[in-house]
Amino acid sequence: MPNFKERFRPGLVVRWKPSAESVSDSKENLAAVLCPYTEEAHVQAFSGSLESKVNQAYQGSQQYICATVSSGTLANTYEINLWRQVVIDVKDMEAEVLLEYDPATRYYHTTV
């Protein structure tokens, strides 16, 4: 199975170690990958073949714009906050985390 850093895609949830200046309110620092963080990738995404250009950007990028994942009000639950974004460097990403959505509670739970 390939390393998670070799198969970035939108929606990938990662555990990361924040730098000293980063602020995180979660006991586990989790984030959902949204898109590569490069000026060039954002410009290319809006001109021409969106899918191929975004895929190329994902393969070459070293930083990603990610949505923060915070603790839910119930024990062992999480919420994805799309409006709270952070730029995370690949070297700060430690592991992929699998989250499963529970429609009854409207929270995410880690899967085993």
RARA-V141554 format. One record per backbone hydrogen bond with DSSP energy under -1.0 kcal/mol. CO is the residue of the C=O (numbers start at 1). NH is the residue of the N-H. If there is no record, write none. Layout:
co = [CO | CO]
nh = [NH | NH]
This chain:
co = [3 | 4 | 9 | 12 | 13 | 14 | 15 | 15 | 19 | 28 | 29 | 30 | 31 | 32 | 33 | 35 | 38 | 39 | 40 | 41 | 44 | 48 | 49 | 50 | 51 | 52 | 53 | 54 | 55 | 56 | 57 | 62 | 63 | 64 | 65 | 65 | 66 | 67 | 68 | 70 | 74 | 77 | 78 | 79 | 81 | 84 | 86 | 88 | 89 | 90 | 92 | 95 | 98 | 100 | 102 | 107 | 108 | 109]
nh = [6 | 7 | 12 | 33 | 97 | 31 | 94 | 95 | 22 | 30 | 16 | 69 | 14 | 67 | 11 | 65 | 42 | 43 | 44 | 45 | 47 | 50 | 53 | 54 | 55 | 56 | 57 | 58 | 59 | 60 | 61 | 90 | 37 | 88 | 34 | 35 | 86 | 32 | 81 | 79 | 77 | 72 | 108 | 70 | 84 | 68 | 66 | 64 | 92 | 93 | 17 | 15 | 111 | 109 | 106 | 102 | 78 | 100]
